[in-house]
Amino acid sequence: MGAYRADDDYDYLFKVVLIGDSGVGKTNLLSRFTKNEFSLETKSTIGVEFATRSIHVDDKIVKAQIWDTAGQERYRAITSAYYRGAVGALVVYDVTRHITFENVERWLKELRDHTDANIVIMLVGNKADLRHLRAVSTDDAKVFAEREKTFFMETSALESLNVDNSFTEVLTQIYNVVSRKTLEIGDDPAALPKGQTINVGGPDDVSAVKKVGCCSA
C-alpha cells in the first residue's frame, strides 16, 4: 500500500452531514467509518462534532469531513451553519423504528432548504442486524429512495455492514459531480473541493445559478 500521505495532503475536501432522528445510530456510523469503532453505550450527541477520513477515488485523495449532530429538536438552532458548504448527506433511519423512517421526509426537506441542488444524498437504513425487530421493509425504503432520487443502502454499524460502502459511494458520487463541473466550466478546480457554488460572475450570478438549479427539476 506504500506510505500514507500526510493527513493534510489531499486533492479534495468534501463536507458530508449526517442527519436523522436521535438514536438511529449516526454517531456509531461515523465512528465505524472514521475509526472502525462501535460503542454499545448510547449517549446523545450534544451539539455538533465532526471526524475525517481520506479515501482514494480514481487516483485522487478525497478527504471527507463528516459532521454529526444531535437529532433532537432542541438543538435545531444550529441548522444553517451545520449545512453550510455540505456537498453530501447521509439521511439515517432505524429499520426497527418506523417513525424514524417516516421522519426522513422532514429531514430531506430541511436538507434541501439549506443546501445546493447538486448535493448527493444517501438514504441509510441502519441497525439491519436486528432482523427479528425489523419494522421498515427494504422494498419500501427502495421505493421511497427512487421517488426522492436518493441513493439507498442498509447498514449495520454493529456488524460493520455496508458502512464503508455507504460513505465511499457518497464521496465517489460527489467526486463525479465535482469532476463534471470542472469539465463544464473549466474553472479553477482548487476552488471546488470546499463545496462552494462555482462562481461564474458576481455574487448575484451565484444565487441565480442556485435558484435555477433548485427549481428546474
N, C-alpha and C positions, 0 to 999 in steps of 0.2 A: 504493500500500500504506500510505502515511502514515508518520508517525514511529514508530519502535519504542518500545514502552513500556519503562521501566527494567527491568533484569534481575530485580530482586526484586519486580516488580509482576506478580502472578499471582493467579488465583482458586483454583486447586487445585494442590497439590504431591503428586505420586504417586511413590512409590519402586518401581522396577522392577528385578528382578535378572536377570542373565544367568548361566545355568548350562549345564553340558555338559562333555564331556571336554576335555582340553588339546589345543590345536591345531586346534579346529574353526572358529576364526575369530571368537570372541566379541569380542575387542578391536577387530578391524577393523570388525565390525558397529557397535560403539559409536562408533568414531572417524568412520565414514562417516555415521552418523546425526547426531552432535553437531557434527562439524567438517567434514564432507564430505572426509575424508582417508582414504587407504588406504596401508598400508605393506607392501611385499613382504618386508621383513626380518621374520622371525618371531622375536620374543623373548617368552619366557614372562612372563606377568604374575606378579609376586611379591606375595603378599598380596592386598589389595583396593584398587581405585581406583573413583572414580565420576565421571561427567560429567553435565551437564544440558543440556536443550534445551526450549524452550517452543513449544507449538503451539496453534492455535485449534481448539476444539471447540464447535460452536454459536457463541454469542457470548462464550464464556469463554476465558480463557488458562489452559491446562493446562501446568504445568511438570513435566517428568519428571526425576527424579534416578535415573540408571541406574547400577547397581552391577555391576562386572565383577570376577571373581575367577579365580584360577588353578584349573584343573580337576584339578590333581594332588592325589593323596591326601594328601601330606604337609602340605598347608595346610588340611586339613579342620577343624582346631580352631576356625576362625572361624565355623562354620556358624550357630549360633543368633543371633549378633549380625548376621551378614550378612543373614539372612532377616527379622529383626525389623521389623515395620511394612511389609513388602513387600505391595503390592496387585496386582502384576502380575509375570509372569516370562516370559522367552523361554528355552525349553529348546532348545539348539542342538546339531545333529549335522552331520557332514561327509558329503555324499552320496557321496563316493568311498571312505569307510571304514566298512564295515558295522558293525564293532564299536562305533563311536561311536553308531550308531542303536540297537544292542542295549542299550547302557548308558543310554538315555533312560529306560527303565523305573525304574532305580535312582534316577536324578536326580529323577524325578517323585515317587517315594515319599518321598525326603528332603524335597523341597519341601513336600509335603502334610503331612508330620510337623511342619514348622516354621512353617506359615503358616495364615491364616484360610481357612475353607472357600470363601469367595467370591472367592479370588484368581483373576485372569484369566490363563490360560496359553496361550501360543502355541508350538507346535512349529515349529522353524525348521530346514529342510534347507539348509545353507549350501554354498557352492562349486558352485552349479548351473551355473557357466560351464564347468566341467571335464566336458563332456558325454561325451567319449570314455572317461573313467575312472569313470563312474557305477557305484556298487555297490548303491545303495538306490533302488528304483523309487518314483516319485511315488505310484503307486497303493497300494503297501504302506504308505507313510507316512500316506496319507489314511485308510486303513482303521484304522490304529493310533490316529490322532488322533480319529477318530469314536468308537472304543471308549473312549478315555480322556477323551472330552468336552473336548478342547482345540481351539483354532484351529490352522490349519496354513498355512504358506507356505514356498515355496522361495526362497532369496535368493542373490545374489552380491554380496559386499561389494566385490569387484574391479570388477565391471561396474555397480555401484550398482543392481542389480536388486532390486526389492521391499524394499529396506532401509527406506526411509521408510514404505512401506506397512505393513510388519510392526509397527514401533513405533507408528505412528499408529493402527492397528487396535486394538492392545492398550490404548493410552491412551484411545481412544474408548469401548471396552467397559468399562474401569474407570469412566470418567466416567458411563456409563449405569447401572452398578451403584450408584455413589455417589448419583446423582440419584434413583434409585428408593428407596434407603434414606432419603434426606432426606424424600421424599414420604411414605413409610410411617410414619416415626417422628416426623416434624415436629420433629426435634431441631435443635440449633444447627449449621447447616451448616459453620460455621467450624471445628468440631471434627473434621469428616470428612476433609479433604484429607490429613491426616498418615497415613491408612491404619490408624488405630486401630479396634478393635472399638467399635461405638457403645455407650456406657454407658447402660443403661436402668435402672440401680439401683446397688447397691453392687458391689464387686469380685466377689463371689460370683456375682451375676447374669451378669456378663460371661463368666465361664468356663462358666456354664450355657448361655449363648447359643452359645458356641463349640462346646461338646460336641454340642448338638443339631444345629448346622449341619453338623458333620463327619460325623455318623453317620446323618442322615436323607437318604440319597442318593435 
